[in-house]
Amino acid sequence: MVLQDYFGLENKVCVVTGGASGIGLATATLLAEVGSRVVLLDINEENGQKAAADLREKDYKAEFVRCDVTNADDCAKVKDHLEANYGAVDVLFNNAGVIRRKTVVDLEESDWDLVIDVSLKGVYLLSKYLIPLMAKGGGGSIINTGSGWGLKGGDQAAAYCAAKAGVVNLTKAMAIDHGPQNIRVNCICPGDTDTPLLRSEAKQLNLQEDAFLVSSAKGRPLERLGTPRDIAKGVLFLASDLSSWITGTDLIVDGGGLA
């Protein structure tokens, strides 16, 4: 048996939101490496097209589709595209998210709406349209991106903590509802990972970027930041046959930060 056979993802259709960069791109790349057909979704068309083209240059199966996960029409169009071109969806990685580092006092309503809409409503909307297609194909795996701050509080990140806590419990509700359709739903909860999103936090907090990254790694037993590929490996596990009897759970990938 070759390594790819253990994952059971050869030629499976895997949809990744926030796929143009960071954890999304790392996960799309890893899924492509094990033989999946990867569909990257993002609002950043330039970066998304480049990411898909780079994967195809390596002879991987990948395409980019622009999608605003907060927009129901966009999500419905993605469903129509997938049905017409692939016939099914086997894996959905609901990963798109944003953060605003503010307290509830400092947070503008527009900031609150943005974080909740992208990080939580986006999971709901894309799942709403793709679950029937996944069920029609006999089932599959959904992985939602939570956070360590979805399991405990964090400073100056009220909307983000609320959104990610919602993702964690939404995951459990979805697992209960859709298990009878042979759809597994799990949540991955990264710790601080070296992504454009984490680096943007330094600017929001008026901190020097390098010092902020160093401070973000402190206090973890493994004493380093996560890499996007660290998180992607966890997503691969939850997407694959290696986790065939796992649903409704949250997998913490944070170097021991919550230990």
Residue pairs with C-beta under 8 A, 6 or more apart in sequence:
3 34
4 10
4 34
4 35
6 240
6 241
6 242
7 34
7 35
7 236
7 239
7 240
7 241
7 242
8 240
8 241
9 31
9 34
9 35
9 36
9 90
9 91
9 236
9 239
9 240
9 241
10 34
10 35
10 36
11 35
11 36
11 37
11 61
12 35
12 36
12 37
12 90
12 91
13 36
13 37
13 39
13 82
13 86
13 88
13 89
13 90
13 91
14 28
14 31
14 36
14 37
14 38
14 39
14 90
14 91
14 92
14 93
14 239
15 39
15 41
15 78
15 82
15 89
15 91
15 92
15 93
15 126
15 130
16 24
16 27
16 28
16 31
16 38
16 39
16 40
16 41
16 93
16 95
17 24
17 41
17 42
17 67
17 69
17 93
17 94
17 95
17 96
17 122
17 126
18 24
18 41
18 42
18 95
18 96
18 97
18 145
19 25
19 27
19 28
19 38
19 39
19 40
19 41
19 42
19 48
19 51
19 64
19 95
20 40
20 42
20 44
20 47
20 48
20 50
20 51
20 64
21 42
21 44
21 47
21 51
21 195
21 196
22 193
22 195
22 196
22 197
22 228
23 95
23 145
23 190
23 193
23 195
23 228
23 231
23 232
23 235
24 40
24 42
24 93
24 95
24 96
25 40
25 51
25 228
26 227
26 228
26 229
26 231
26 232
27 93
27 95
27 228
27 231
27 232
27 235
27 236
28 38
28 40
28 51
28 55
28 62
29 55
29 60
29 232
30 229
30 232
30 233
30 235
30 236
31 38
31 91
31 235
31 236
31 239
32 38
32 55
32 58
32 60
32 61
32 62
33 60
34 236
34 240
36 61
36 90
36 91
37 61
37 62
37 86
38 52
38 55
38 60
38 61
38 62
38 63
39 62
39 63
39 64
39 65
39 82
39 86
40 48
40 51
40 52
40 62
40 63
40 64
40 65
41 48
41 64
41 65
41 66
41 67
41 69
41 78
41 96
41 126
42 48
42 64
42 66
42 67
42 96
43 66
43 67
43 68
45 64
45 66
48 64
48 66
49 64
51 62
51 64
52 62
52 63
52 64
55 61
55 62
56 62
65 78
65 81
66 74
67 74
67 75
67 77
67 78
67 126
68 74
69 75
69 94
69 96
69 118
69 121
69 122
69 123
69 125
69 126
70 117
70 118
70 121
70 122
70 125
71 125
72 125
75 125
75 126
75 128
75 129
75 130
76 129
78 126
78 129
78 130
79 129
79 130
79 133
82 88
82 89
82 130
82 133
83 133
87 137
88 133
88 134
88 136
88 137
88 138
88 140
89 130
89 133
89 134
89 137
89 140
90 134
90 137
90 140
90 141
91 140
91 141
91 142
91 143
91 239
92 126
92 127
92 130
92 134
92 140
92 141
92 142
92 143
93 142
93 143
93 145
93 235
93 239
94 122
94 123
94 126
94 127
94 142
94 143
94 144
94 145
94 167
95 143
95 145
96 118
96 119
96 122
97 115
97 118
97 119
97 122
97 145
97 163
97 164
97 197
98 114
98 115
98 118
98 119
98 197
99 115
99 157
99 160
99 197
99 200
99 201
99 204
100 107
100 111
100 112
100 114
100 115
100 157
100 159
100 160
100 204
101 156
101 157
101 160
101 201
101 204
101 205
102 111
102 156
102 157
102 158
102 159
102 204
103 156
103 158
104 158
106 156
107 158
107 159
111 159
112 159
115 159
115 160
115 162
115 163
116 159
116 162
116 163
116 166
119 160
119 163
119 164
119 167
120 163
120 166
120 167
120 170
123 144
123 167
123 170
124 170
127 142
127 174
131 142
131 178
131 181
131 183
134 140
134 142
134 181
134 183
135 178
135 181
135 182
135 183
138 182
139 181
139 182
139 183
139 184
140 182
140 183
140 184
141 183
141 184
141 185
141 186
141 238
141 239
141 240
141 243
142 174
142 178
142 183
142 184
142 185
142 186
143 185
143 186
143 187
143 188
143 235
143 238
143 239
144 167
144 170
144 171
144 174
144 185
144 186
144 187
144 188
145 167
145 187
145 188
145 190
146 164
146 167
146 168
146 171
146 187
146 188
146 189
146 250
147 160
147 161
147 164
147 167
147 189
147 190
148 154
148 189
148 190
148 191
148 252
148 254
148 257
148 258
149 157
149 160
149 161
149 164
149 165
150 161
150 163
150 164
150 165
150 166
150 167
150 168
150 187
150 189
150 250
151 165
151 168
151 189
151 250
151 252
151 258
152 258
153 161
154 160
154 161
156 205
164 189
167 187
168 187
168 189
168 250
171 185
171 186
171 187
171 248
171 250
172 248
174 185
175 184
175 185
175 186
175 247
175 248
176 248
178 185
179 247
179 248
184 238
184 243
184 244
184 246
184 247
185 247
185 248
186 238
186 243
186 246
186 247
186 248
186 249
186 250
186 251
187 249
187 250
187 251
188 231
188 234
188 235
188 238
188 250
188 251
188 253
189 250
189 251
189 252
189 253
189 254
190 226
190 231
190 253
190 254
191 220
191 226
191 252
191 253
191 254
191 255
191 257
191 258
192 198
192 216
192 217
192 225
192 226
192 254
192 257
193 225
193 226
193 227
193 228
193 230
193 231
194 213
194 225
194 226
194 227
194 228
195 228
198 213
198 216
198 225
199 209
199 212
199 213
201 212
202 208
202 209
202 212
202 213
203 209
205 212
213 225
216 225
217 223
217 224
217 225
217 255
219 257
220 254
220 255
220 256
220 257
221 255
221 256
221 259
222 255
222 256
223 255
224 255
225 255
226 253
226 254
226 255
230 253
231 253
233 253
234 251
234 253
237 243
237 251
238 246
238 251
252 258
